[in-house]
């Protein structure tokens, strides 16, 4: 990317609605804000579905049967730009606070800081998985004056769960169909695909691949004593 005057103007104007509000990172527990110098001109989101492949020996199916397990936590990828200023001759003074969001821990422990990225009405709560900085343009002393920073955030699970794991406090019934599996049912009801065994046990299911379409399944309640 060439850092032309037009590029700098483009970075200062990103859309009619968002250009008026500066994007920022917020350390939720510390109530600390880390502003970005220029609003991003692009970002992307992604999620990944996980499947299990278990062969059915009775049918001698070499490829096995593919069953949905769960969808992983979504990710947010941002590309940010920074340029040195009169106050910050070295652009690393601007990029370091964001680079420090990855790999740091709260109070010397192992828990990463919860971070919220806010840009106008767009918000993502999660954790910074990685930060990659590319420096471009240098002064006569080799000090970088331009930088591109790629940030990847993992969404916090609490923003994806409509109900906590202990919320199923009563027994439910669900009709089994071809487009679901015990794994996907457990993920939907308990937010945990590994709880499929709880459903299997409650319904006397020995083989999760031999459930008849239309069968009514009992989805047992979860109480704290069970967890």
Phi, psi and omega in degrees: 000131179268131183271074179274170177297324178296323179296318179296322177293320179298321181292329179281344177235111179228087177079147182295320186280319188272339184297334182284345182238127180282136175287155181201159170257142178234124172281107191300311184287332182264352181056039180250135180255138176236101183284153172265152183286317178234139174298144180294147175261003174195153170205162180221151176239152180208157174213161185225129177271138178253138181233160176239138180245105180238121183287149177257105185297331182293328182261359181052042181276107184295324181282341180079186180250129180269125179232138177290136177254300181192169175252128183291165179298139182290161179235153175239127177247125181240145170241120183241152181237144180222148178220144181295153180232178177298326180279328182237089182295324180263121184295341179294338176296334180270328184274333185301317179303326179282321177298326181289347179292336178263131176091353178269163181228161181275125176053038176074007180270207182251353183280126179287155180288140176280127186238141175240128173263125184235129174217098185064236179271354180272122180224140174226124178256131180177216183226145179278116181276318182205153175223125179237123183247131176243120182266141180217141183069129183223152177276185185297337180264008179081012180277127181291139180239356175223149180206146171245129183238120176261122182243133175242125178246143172259127181296143177288137184299329183295336180281345181260339183272124177284330181222146175291166184300326183275000184293331178290083183264010175217153181287138180238168173232144179224144178269125182285137178226170185293336185269008177233168176221172177296328180294312181291327178293317178296320178297319182290318185275324185245355187061030181203107182297334181291348179280010180298330179295329178297318179290318180299316181295319182293337183249009179064032181272121179267326180236114184294349180262003180242045177259127182283138176298132181097351179292136178274122182254140175273128175253100186292154178287154174250127175243161185303326181295337181278345190259000000 
